[in-house]
Amino acid sequence: MAAHTDIVAEGWVIRLPAAWRPYALLARLDRPIGAWLLFLPGLAGILLARATWLHTLVLIVLFALGAVVMRAAGCIVNDMWDRDLDQRVARTAGRPLAAGTLMMREAAAFLLVLLAIGLAILLALDRVAQLLGVASLLLVAFYPLAKRVTWWPQVMLGFTFGWGAPLGYAAAAGHLDAAAFALYAASIVWILGYDTIYAHQDREDDALVGVKSTARLFGSRTRPFLAVCYGATVLLVALAGGLAGLSGWFLAGLAIPALLLARQVAEIDIDDPAHCLALFKANRGVGLAIAFAFVLGRL
């Protein structure tokens, strides 16, 4: 495969003052898809809980801001762990810590600022959600180690990014129940699927440096593996909606994300990194479609 990078050093980021630009790239502000994918399980959890619309809207705003901040914090932690590996992978060699455009102490200071903002957002939530938010920091801290010790780091990412589902549900409902856990399980297998697609961008470089992934594990068998992940996602989302007592309109709406996921399975080309990135990004539409199905189910 040809060398490939997903850094977007153009658009509004390139217009920032030169001293700010490495911080924006470190936080992945040039690539908002990660913040979207962190936000969407939380959005689903909030909508599934069926709080009042005013409370729902307030939580959506808080979770959107929190997703941007905590995704940035997670990226910094990841890059601090991986700066040596990143120098050896074409897609990641231009990251600020790997390229030396930022020092570790500067990244650490930026991380502390982001965590302080995240704490302020967390304190606006109720006690159950606060406890879940604190617990998520362990997942954020240790996820980067997973690819060194297991072929399944995408599962760890699923636990981490999917945490927003029970967190959003708890923030809206004040408790957790079977519907929240079903949605969390759906989020985990969805993320396992789409991050496997994402990992195919680095498959050859990862093999050279010894990084493990489900992309390397399944290789040419990725399509059936993806079908299992995405099929389980749809079934678990349907279970979550049923447990939450959503109306029949929810199941009608669920057909949209099901078709979008089926399209990814049909189209995947694991040897085309740009196409893998495009399919990965298409999951923003999947998450929004699931949220729309939950809205329909509340009618």
C-alpha positions as CSV (number, residue, x, y, z in Angstrom):
1,M,0.0,0.0,0.0
2,A,1.1,3.5,-0.7
3,A,2.1,5.8,2.3
4,H,-1.0,7.4,3.7
5,T,-1.6,10.0,6.3
6,D,-4.9,11.3,7.7
7,I,-3.5,14.6,9.1
8,V,-5.4,17.5,7.6
9,A,-3.0,20.4,7.7
10,E,-5.3,22.8,5.8
11,G,-8.7,24.5,6.2
12,W,-9.2,26.5,9.4
13,V,-6.3,24.8,11.2
14,I,-3.8,26.3,8.8
15,R,-5.2,29.7,9.5
16,L,-4.3,29.5,13.2
17,P,-1.2,31.3,14.6
18,A,1.8,29.1,14.0
19,A,2.3,28.5,17.7
20,W,-1.2,27.2,18.1
21,R,-1.2,24.9,15.1
22,P,0.7,21.9,16.7
23,Y,-1.8,21.9,19.7
24,A,-4.7,21.8,17.3
25,L,-3.1,18.9,15.4
26,L,-2.3,17.1,18.7
27,A,-5.9,17.4,19.8
28,R,-7.0,16.2,16.3
29,L,-9.1,19.3,15.8
30,D,-8.4,19.0,12.1
31,R,-10.2,15.7,12.2
32,P,-13.5,16.1,14.1
33,I,-14.7,12.6,13.2
34,G,-13.2,11.2,16.4
35,A,-15.1,13.7,18.6
36,W,-18.3,12.8,16.7
37,L,-17.7,9.1,17.3
38,L,-17.1,9.7,21.0
39,F,-20.2,11.9,21.3
40,L,-22.7,9.6,19.4
41,P,-22.9,6.8,22.0
42,G,-23.6,9.5,24.6
43,L,-26.2,11.1,22.4
44,A,-27.9,7.7,22.0
45,G,-27.8,7.1,25.7
46,I,-29.4,10.4,26.5
47,L,-32.2,9.9,24.0
48,L,-32.8,6.4,25.1
49,A,-33.4,7.5,28.7
50,R,-36.4,9.6,27.6
51,A,-35.9,12.5,30.0
52,T,-37.8,15.8,29.4
53,W,-36.8,17.5,26.2
54,L,-35.3,20.5,28.0
55,H,-33.1,18.3,30.1
56,T,-32.2,16.2,27.0
57,L,-31.1,19.3,25.1
58,V,-29.0,20.6,28.0
59,L,-27.2,17.2,28.3
60,I,-26.7,17.0,24.5
61,V,-24.8,20.4,24.6
62,L,-22.7,19.3,27.6
63,F,-21.9,16.0,26.1
64,A,-20.9,17.6,22.7
65,L,-18.5,19.9,24.4
66,G,-17.2,17.1,26.6
67,A,-16.7,14.8,23.6
68,V,-14.4,17.4,22.0
69,V,-12.4,18.0,25.1
70,M,-12.1,14.4,26.2
71,R,-11.3,13.1,22.7
72,A,-8.5,15.7,22.6
73,A,-7.3,14.5,26.0
74,G,-7.4,10.9,24.9
75,C,-5.4,11.7,21.8
76,I,-2.7,13.4,23.8
77,V,-2.4,10.4,26.2
78,N,-2.3,8.1,23.2
79,D,0.5,10.2,21.5
80,M,2.5,10.4,24.7
81,W,2.5,6.6,25.0
82,D,3.1,6.1,21.3
83,R,5.4,8.8,20.2
84,D,8.2,6.3,19.4
85,L,5.9,4.0,17.5
86,D,4.3,6.9,15.6
87,Q,7.7,7.8,14.2
88,R,7.8,4.4,12.4
89,V,4.3,4.5,10.9
90,A,3.7,6.5,7.8
91,R,0.2,7.7,8.8
92,T,1.3,8.9,12.2
93,A,4.8,10.1,11.7
94,G,3.7,13.7,11.3
95,R,1.9,13.9,14.7
96,P,3.4,16.8,16.8
97,L,5.1,14.6,19.5
98,A,6.4,12.1,16.9
99,A,7.7,14.9,14.7
100,G,9.1,17.0,17.5
101,T,7.0,20.1,16.9
102,L,5.8,19.8,20.5
103,M,7.6,18.6,23.6
104,M,6.3,16.2,26.2
105,R,6.0,19.0,28.9
106,E,3.9,21.2,26.5
107,A,1.6,18.3,25.7
108,A,1.3,17.5,29.5
109,A,0.3,21.1,30.3
110,F,-2.3,21.1,27.5
111,L,-3.6,17.8,28.8
112,L,-4.1,19.3,32.3
113,V,-6.1,22.2,30.9
114,L,-8.4,19.9,28.9
115,L,-8.9,17.7,32.0
116,A,-9.9,20.7,34.0
117,I,-12.5,21.6,31.5
118,G,-13.7,18.0,31.4
119,L,-14.0,18.1,35.2
120,A,-16.1,21.3,35.1
121,I,-18.5,19.6,32.7
122,L,-18.6,16.4,34.8
123,L,-19.5,18.4,37.9
124,A,-22.6,19.7,36.1
125,L,-24.0,16.1,36.0
126,D,-25.6,14.1,38.7
127,R,-23.7,11.7,41.1
128,V,-24.1,8.5,39.1
129,A,-22.9,10.1,35.9
130,Q,-20.0,11.7,37.8
131,L,-18.8,8.4,39.1
132,L,-19.0,6.9,35.6
133,G,-17.1,9.8,34.2
134,V,-14.3,9.4,36.7
135,A,-14.1,5.6,36.0
136,S,-13.7,6.4,32.3
137,L,-10.3,8.0,32.9
138,L,-8.9,4.5,33.6
139,L,-10.0,3.4,30.1
140,V,-8.6,6.5,28.5
141,A,-5.2,6.1,30.3
142,F,-4.7,2.4,29.5
143,Y,-6.2,2.0,26.0
144,P,-2.9,2.9,24.2
145,L,-1.3,-0.1,25.9
146,A,-3.8,-2.6,24.5
147,K,-2.2,-2.9,21.0
148,R,1.1,-4.0,22.6
149,V,-0.4,-6.9,24.5
150,T,-3.4,-8.2,22.6
151,W,-4.7,-8.7,19.1
152,W,-8.0,-7.1,20.2
153,P,-7.1,-3.4,21.0
154,Q,-10.3,-2.5,19.1
155,V,-12.3,-4.1,21.9
156,M,-10.6,-1.9,24.4
157,L,-11.4,1.1,22.2
158,G,-15.0,-0.1,22.2
159,F,-15.1,-0.1,26.0
160,T,-13.6,3.4,26.0
161,F,-15.5,5.2,23.3
162,G,-18.7,3.3,24.0
163,W,-18.6,4.5,27.7
164,G,-20.7,7.5,26.7
165,A,-23.7,5.2,26.2
166,P,-24.2,4.3,29.9
167,L,-22.8,7.7,30.9
168,G,-25.4,9.6,28.8
169,Y,-28.2,7.3,30.0
170,A,-27.2,7.8,33.7
171,A,-27.0,11.5,33.2
172,A,-30.5,11.6,31.8
173,A,-32.2,8.9,33.9
174,G,-30.3,9.1,37.1
175,H,-29.6,5.3,37.1
176,L,-28.5,2.4,35.0
177,D,-30.7,-0.5,33.8
178,A,-30.8,-3.3,31.3
179,A,-31.5,-0.9,28.4
180,A,-28.3,1.1,29.2
181,F,-26.2,-2.1,29.3
182,A,-27.7,-3.3,26.0
183,L,-26.8,0.0,24.3
184,Y,-23.3,-0.2,25.8
185,A,-22.8,-3.7,24.3
186,A,-24.1,-2.4,21.0
187,S,-21.6,0.5,21.1
188,I,-18.7,-1.9,21.8
189,V,-19.4,-4.2,18.9
190,W,-20.1,-1.2,16.6
191,I,-16.8,0.4,17.5
192,L,-15.0,-3.0,17.2
193,G,-16.2,-3.1,13.6
194,Y,-15.5,0.4,12.5
195,D,-12.1,0.6,14.2
196,T,-11.1,-2.6,12.5
197,I,-11.7,-0.8,9.2
198,Y,-9.7,2.1,10.5
199,A,-6.8,-0.2,11.5
200,H,-6.4,-1.5,7.9
201,Q,-4.8,1.9,7.0
202,D,-1.8,0.8,9.2
203,R,-1.8,-2.9,8.6
204,E,1.5,-3.2,6.9
205,D,3.4,-0.7,9.1
206,D,1.9,-2.3,12.2
207,A,3.2,-5.7,11.1
208,L,6.7,-4.2,10.8
209,V,6.7,-2.5,14.2
210,G,4.9,-5.4,16.0
211,V,1.6,-3.5,16.8
212,K,-1.4,-5.9,17.0
213,S,-4.9,-5.2,15.8
214,T,-8.0,-7.0,14.6
215,A,-7.2,-5.8,11.1
216,R,-4.0,-7.9,11.2
217,L,-5.7,-10.7,13.0
218,F,-8.6,-11.2,10.4
219,G,-6.9,-9.8,7.3
220,S,-8.8,-11.1,4.2
221,R,-11.5,-12.4,6.5
222,T,-12.4,-8.9,7.6
223,R,-15.7,-8.8,5.6
224,P,-17.4,-11.7,7.5
225,F,-16.0,-10.4,10.8
226,L,-17.5,-7.0,10.0
227,A,-20.8,-8.5,9.2
228,V,-20.9,-10.2,12.5
229,C,-20.0,-7.0,14.4
230,Y,-22.5,-4.9,12.6
231,G,-25.3,-7.5,12.7
232,A,-24.8,-7.7,16.5
233,T,-24.9,-3.9,16.7
234,V,-28.3,-3.7,15.1
235,L,-29.7,-6.5,17.2
236,L,-28.4,-5.0,20.4
237,V,-29.7,-1.5,19.6
238,A,-33.1,-3.1,18.8
239,L,-32.9,-4.9,22.2
240,A,-32.0,-1.6,24.0
241,G,-35.0,0.2,22.4
242,G,-37.3,-2.7,23.3
243,L,-36.1,-2.7,26.9
244,A,-36.6,1.1,27.1
245,G,-40.2,0.7,25.8
246,L,-39.8,2.7,22.6
247,S,-42.7,2.8,20.1
248,G,-42.8,0.8,16.9
249,W,-41.5,3.8,15.0
250,F,-38.1,3.1,16.5
251,L,-37.8,-0.2,14.6
252,A,-38.8,1.5,11.4
253,G,-36.2,4.1,11.9
254,L,-33.6,1.4,12.8
255,A,-33.7,0.2,9.2
256,I,-31.7,3.3,8.1
257,P,-28.5,2.6,10.2
258,A,-28.9,-1.1,9.4
259,L,-28.7,-0.4,5.7
260,L,-25.8,2.0,6.2
261,L,-23.8,-0.6,8.1
262,A,-24.6,-3.3,5.4
263,R,-23.3,-0.9,2.8
264,Q,-19.9,-0.7,4.6
265,V,-19.7,-4.5,4.7
266,A,-20.4,-4.7,1.0
267,E,-18.0,-2.0,-0.1
268,I,-14.9,-2.5,2.1
269,D,-11.6,-2.8,0.3
270,I,-8.9,-3.5,2.9
271,D,-6.1,-2.7,0.5
272,D,-7.3,0.9,-0.1
273,P,-6.4,3.0,3.0
274,A,-8.2,6.1,1.7
275,H,-11.3,4.1,1.2
276,C,-11.0,2.5,4.6
277,L,-10.8,6.0,6.1
278,A,-13.9,7.1,4.2
279,L,-15.9,4.1,5.4
280,F,-14.7,4.8,9.0
281,K,-15.9,8.4,8.7
282,A,-19.3,7.2,7.4
283,N,-20.0,5.9,10.9
284,R,-21.0,9.5,11.9
285,G,-24.0,9.0,9.7
286,V,-24.7,5.6,11.3
287,G,-24.6,7.1,14.8
288,L,-26.9,10.0,13.8
289,A,-29.3,7.5,12.2
290,I,-29.5,5.5,15.4
291,A,-30.1,8.7,17.4
292,F,-32.9,9.6,14.9
293,A,-34.5,6.1,15.4
294,F,-34.5,6.8,19.2
295,V,-36.2,10.1,18.6
296,L,-38.9,8.4,16.5
297,G,-39.3,5.8,19.2
298,R,-40.1,8.6,21.7
299,L,-43.0,9.9,19.6
